[in-house]
Amino acid sequence: MLANEALNTKEPATGIHPTRFLLMLMMVSIFMIFAAYTSAYIVRRNEGNWLEFNLPPGFLYTTVVLLLSSATVQWAWVAARRDDLKQVRLALLLTFGLGMAFLVGQWLLWGQLVDGRIFFAGTDSNPSGSFLYVLTGVHAFHLITGLIFLLVVVRKSFKYQVHSRQMLSIGNVTIYWHFLGVLWLYLYLFLLLNH
């Protein structure tokens, strides 16, 4: 009798899909990592032996590219709601292209930093440069995960698995991509104000 009652009792639903919940947990974890890094940056900066230098102006351009990619991923989500698969594919591929352009831009900016004698490690390095490489590098790693996620959703769109009745994957990638954009904006402004 008790076993039957236990089977009939339902746990209260959270109202959120398990993969969306995992995505939220992952984003909180990523945010905590960057909060720790930026806190460590401030603490280390106040200890002295800190090289002050200007960020290359290209960081503004890569920021604009990433913000544009947020607009294209949102366009893909809206198109999916309207069942316009051509626009979904186009917008997702544009988002992917802009994400790749951001990464290439970051790589080129690292080259400019090296040319300006700002190194990640070695005898000529300084903690300020090392922090810059770590912050931008860890963000780039997470952006690469976002690009992989985008490709999975692009593949699903070609299999007709992204439309108004199947919005979970495109909804998740849109949330994650916007998160990466906001995270980059935070990092860019943080670095701009603390250099």
ABEGO torsion letter per residue (X at the ends): XAAAAAAABBBBBAGBBAAAAAAAAAAAAAAAAAAAAAAAAAAAAAAEGBBBBBBBAAAAAAAAAAAAAAAAAAAAAAAAAAGBAAAAAAAAAAAAAAAAAAAAAAAAAAAAAAAAGBBABEAABBAAAAAAAAAAAAAAAAAAAAAAAAAAAAAAAAAGABBAABAAAAAAAAAAAAAAAAAAAAAAAAAAAAX
